[in-house]
């Protein structure tokens, strides 16, 4: 697979992974996109992607109707960044989220994430997106 095609494939895979997770299809997302020996860097959960998967399953139980919309996707080599808007409960402002993925052979082997709450009274009139 040439480099441009590979980057585009990884970008699509990262977005599809996040969409499946948001819909609660976490087992399917992990089976299709995650390398079992991969790692994550979310400081709130124990090491290992199985621990992150457990947290995702619990999050879906708590927030089964969350909304997720992708704003930007950037790919460079084996890295993909997804900038998105995540709303956990209807009627809330939600948060800006960035997920950074590293791929090896079409599987996610490393994942970082960070988020920022969107305040109801936002002083920045340019908005969050």
C-alpha positions in Angstrom: 0.0 0.0 0.0 1.5 3.3 -1.0 2.1 6.0 1.7 -0.8 8.3 0.8 -3.2 5.4 0.6 -2.0 4.1 3.9 -2.4 7.5 5.6 -5.9 7.8 4.2 -6.8 4.2 5.3 -5.5 5.0 8.8 -7.5 8.2 9.0 -10.7 6.3 8.0 -9.9 3.6 10.5 -9.4 6.0 13.4 -12.7 7.7 12.7 -14.5 4.4 12.3 -13.0 3.2 15.6 -14.2 6.3 17.4 -17.7 6.1 15.9 -18.1 2.4 16.8 -17.0 3.2 20.4 -19.4 6.1 20.6 -22.3 3.8 19.5 -21.3 1.3 22.2 -19.9 -1.2 19.7 -16.7 -1.4 21.6 -16.0 -5.1 21.3 -16.3 -4.7 17.5 -14.1 -1.6 17.4 -11.4 -3.4 19.4 -11.6 -6.6 17.3 -11.4 -4.7 14.0 -8.9 -1.9 14.8 -6.9 -2.5 18.0 -3.7 -4.5 18.4 -4.0 -6.6 21.6 -0.6 -5.6 22.8 -1.1 -1.9 22.1 -0.9 0.8 24.8 -2.7 4.0 25.7 -1.7 7.2 27.6 -4.9 8.2 29.4 -3.6 9.1 32.9 -6.9 8.2 34.5 -6.8 4.4 33.7 -4.4 1.6 34.3 -1.9 0.8 31.5 -2.9 -1.5 28.6 -5.7 -1.2 26.0 -7.8 -3.8 27.8 -8.1 -1.4 30.8 -9.1 1.4 28.4 -11.7 -0.9 26.8 -13.2 -1.6 30.2 -13.4 2.2 30.8 -15.1 2.7 27.4 -17.7 0.0 28.2 -18.4 1.7 31.6 -18.6 5.1 29.9 -21.2 3.7 27.4 -23.3 2.3 30.3 -23.3 5.8 31.9 -23.8 7.8 28.7 -25.5 5.6 26.1 -26.8 8.4 23.9 -23.7 10.5 23.6 -23.1 12.4 20.4 -19.8 12.5 18.5 -18.9 14.6 15.5 -15.6 14.8 13.7 -14.3 18.3 12.9 -10.8 17.5 11.5 -8.6 14.5 10.7 -4.9 14.8 10.1 -2.6 12.0 9.1 1.1 11.8 8.9 2.8 8.5 8.3 1.6 6.1 10.9 0.0 8.8 13.1 -3.5 10.1 12.9 -5.1 13.0 14.9 -8.9 13.3 15.2 -10.3 16.6 16.5 -13.9 16.2 17.5 -16.9 17.4 19.4 -18.3 15.1 22.1 -21.5 15.6 24.0 -22.2 13.2 26.8 -25.8 14.3 27.6 -28.3 16.0 25.4 -28.5 19.8 26.0 -24.9 20.1 27.2 -22.2 22.1 25.4 -19.9 19.1 25.4 -16.2 19.1 25.0 -13.5 19.4 22.4 -11.6 16.1 22.2 -8.4 15.2 20.3 -7.4 11.6 19.9 -4.0 10.7 18.5 -3.4 7.2 17.1 -0.3 5.4 16.1 -0.8 2.5 13.7 1.2 -0.6 12.8 -0.1 -2.8 9.9 -3.6 -1.3 10.0 -4.0 -1.8 13.8 -4.0 0.9 16.6 -0.9 0.2 18.7 -0.9 3.4 20.6 -3.5 6.0 21.7 -3.5 9.4 23.4 -6.5 11.5 24.2 -7.1 14.9 25.7 -10.3 17.0 26.1 -11.5 20.5 27.0 -14.9 21.3 28.4 -16.8 23.9 26.4 -18.2 26.5 28.8 -21.8 27.7 28.3 -20.6 31.3 28.4 -17.6 31.1 26.2 -15.6 34.4 25.9 -14.1 33.3 22.6 -16.6 34.4 19.9 -14.6 32.3 17.3 -16.0 29.3 19.1 -14.5 25.9 19.9 -14.4 24.7 16.3 
